[in-house]
Amino acid sequence: MAANTNKGFGLLFEMGCGKTRTAIAIAGAAYEKGAIQRVLVIAPTSVVSVWPKEIAEVADFKVTCKALLGTKQQRIRMIEDLQAFPFKALKVAVINYESTWRDGLFEKLQEYDADLIICDESQRIKTHDAEQSKAIHKLGDQARYKLILSGTPVQSTYGVSTGSWTLRSSAGTSINSETGTRSWEDSTGSR
């Protein structure tokens, strides 16, 4: 088995500081650089429909985006439409956390083979043995890059924050455990 070489990053800004817009800019820069072609955004249901609007407002690169809402069959069809999109553009699928592990959808998300997975409000995957967390970790292991977004501090018990460990684990081992940061240049080897 090959070593897991995917890279992880985190935007742990306070609420209202622009995590979504920064994530869109990061995805756009990676697309323009030729590093990614497909993005999967996993978000709370309440903001799934917000992502395409933000992308349309902010993106200065070619992009097609689908909010995966509706029945399971409708969502599967939307993923297939993204996969078949005939023009050169960044392809972005946005889905809610609860749907990622459902039969049929999980397999279709694996087939979509996202280069970058963005977990908005990533504290939703802090319980490592929950079905949705397991599914998202599997999808993350498949992706080349992972980006977690959170404005919610994680509580610590006896100085050990298992939630932070899970978030760091989700983002990858490229996060400095003391400072919680690592630059894009340092982790990709480019300047």
N, C-alpha and C positions, 0 to 999 in steps of 0.2 A: 504494500500500500504506500502510495506517495505521501510525502509530508504535506500537511495542510499549510499552504502558502498564502492564504487569503489574508487581507489586511482589514483591520477594524479601527474605527474612529468614533468619537463621541462629541456631541455638542450638548453640553450640560449648562445651558444658559437659563437664567430666570425667565419666567413667563413674560411674554411680550417683547423679548429682545431679538427676535428674528430667526429662530431656529429653522423654520420652514423655508424662508427665503434663502438662508445661508446654505441649507441642504440642496435647494434647487440650483444655486450657483455652483456648488461643488460638483453636482451631477453634470451640469452643463460644461464645466471646465474639463471634467474627465472625458465626456463625450467628444468635445472638440479636440482633445489631445489624442483621441483614438483608443482610450483605455476601456471604455464601456459602450454598449449598445442598448442594453435592456436594464431597466430599473423596476424593482418591486418595492412599493411603499406599503408598509403595514401600519395601520392607524386605527384609533378608536372609531367606531361607527359614526359618531357625531361629526367627525372631520374628514371622512372619506371623500365627500363631495366638495370639500373646500380645496383639497390639493389641486385638482385640475384648474380651478379658477386662479389659484396662486401661480401655478405654472404658466398659464396663459398671460397673466399680468407681468411676470418677472422674466421669463425666459427670453433670451436674445439669441437663441439657437433653435434649429429645427427640432420639433418634438411632437409626438402624438401621445395622448394620454387618455386612459379609460379608467373611470371609477367603477369598480366591479361591484355593482349593486343589482338586486333583483333575485330571481330564482337561481338555483345551482346551475341549471342548464343555460340561463342567460349569461351568467358569469363565465362559464366555460366557453361559450361562444365569443364573448368579448376578448378573452385571452387568445383564442384562435384568430380573431380579427387582427389583434396586435401582431401576432406571429406572422401573419400573411401580409401585413402592411407593405405595399410595394415601393415606397419611397424612402430615401435615406433620411432618417430622423431618429432621434433618441426615442425609444419606446418605453412608456411608463405605465405600469398597472398599479392601481391603488385598491387595496382590499382591507377589510376590517380584521382584527385579531381573531375573532371567534370563527371566521370562515376558513382560516388557513389550514386547519387540520381536518376538515370535513372530507369524507370519502369522495373521490372524483376531483374535487378542487385541489387538494394537496398534490395529487399526482400531476394535474395539469400545471400547477405552479412549478413543480420540479421540471416538467417538460419545457416550460417557458425559459428556464435556465437563466435567471437574472444575473447580470454581472455585478450589480450593486443592490443591496437590500437596505432600505431605510426603515427603521422602527421608530415611529413617532410615538411619544409617550411610552418609552421603552420599559418603564417600570412594570408594564403589563406582562412582561416575561420573566419577572424575578423569581417565580416559583418554578424551579427547574424540573420538577416531576409532573407538572400539569401538561395535559395533552397539547394545548396550543403552544406552550413553551418548547416542548420537545419537537413539534413540527417546525417551528420557526428556527430553532437551533439547527435542524437538519437542512433547511433551506439556506441558512447562513453558512453552513459548512460547504455547501455547493457553490456559493457565490464567491467571486474574486474579492469583493470589497463589502464591508458592512459599516453602516453608520447608524448610531443610536442617537435619539433626540430625547431629552428629558429636562423639564424645568422643575421636577418634583424631587426634593431631597429624600434620600433613603435613610430610614432610621437605623441606628446602630445599637446593638446589644452587647454589652461588655467589651466595647471597643472593636468588635468584629461585625462588619456589615455584610451579611450574606447577600443582600440585595445588590450592593455595589459589586461584589464578586461576580454575580450573575451578569450584571450589566457589562463589566469588564470582559467577562468570558464571551458574551454575545458580540462585543465589539472586536474581540481578538486580543492576543497577547502583546500587541504592539503599543498598548497604552502604558505609559510609565506609571508604575504602581505607587510611587511617592507623590508625584505631582499631578497625575491623572491626565497628562497631556503628551502628545508627540506630534511633531509637525508632519504635514503631507510629504514634504521633501525628504525628511529623514526616513520615512517608512517606505517610500516608493523608490528611493535611490536617485530621484531626478532633482534638478535644481532650476 
